[in-house]
Amino acid sequence: MDKTSAPVLEVSNLVKSFGALRASDGISLDVRAGEIHALIGPNGAGKTTAINQLSGEMQPDQGEVVFNGQDVTKLPVDQRAQLGLARSYQITSIFPQFSALENVAMAVQVKQSHNFRFWQPAGEDRTRLDPAMDLLNRMGMEALALTKAGELAHGQQRQLELAMALATEPKMLLLDEPMAGMGPEETRRMTEILMPLKGQLSILLVEHDMDVVFALADRITVLVLGKAIATDTPENIRNSAEVRAAYLGEPT
């Protein structure tokens, strides 16, 4: 990853209030090309509110969101996704009655046709099946290609969601708690899947599992009470007395 490259995503002075509660209190951060940038913080820090504003699900009261040099602050979810800024669960919807392969082939079709309305079974269409199978191979799910999505384990469904997200070829992916509900082995597997994306795809990762964060992130932004109190390398964040005091309640 080129540390001098222009940011893919630039967030400036993001503010969002709910009554007297300021859930986003002047958040500024950037995500570079090919970077995995983690957003962490204790419960109630405002991580979900921040992601909702970046994805277009929620409009900020103040501030600016710039993606690939374009101001997208007022754009809705679907228009941001068309530009390549996507939140995984918003662009993927597992169809439990279809096989894993059919689910990914559908996402490939969406990318090819730019149209969500006309889904037809992939059949023998190799232009959809071949890239879909390649993505299942990347997930280590080739043996489950013909298994109905509704019969997959929770961790396998999350891997399928990621395959479907990647099938749409986003420029940047917002990943909100990808390890949620996973056991240790499923978490290890998902970490191994995400690792090769470093340098290839810009990712903003919200995750509670600190082992995962420190394994994957190039940089980390720490959010506390709606404020971004630090952005730095994993090593510097780990060793920061300010972060420990704010995040863990340790005295300075």
PyMOL commands that set and color helices and strands:
alter all, ss='L'
color gray80, all
select helices_A, chain A and resi 47-55+77-83+88-91+100-113+126-138+142-144+149-151+154-167+184-197+210-216+234-238+241-248
alter helices_A, ss='H'
color red, helices_A
select strands_A, chain A and resi 7-18+21-32+36-40+62-67+70-71+85-87+172-176+202-206+219-224+227-232
alter strands_A, ss='S'
color yellow, strands_A
deselect
rebuild
show_as cartoon
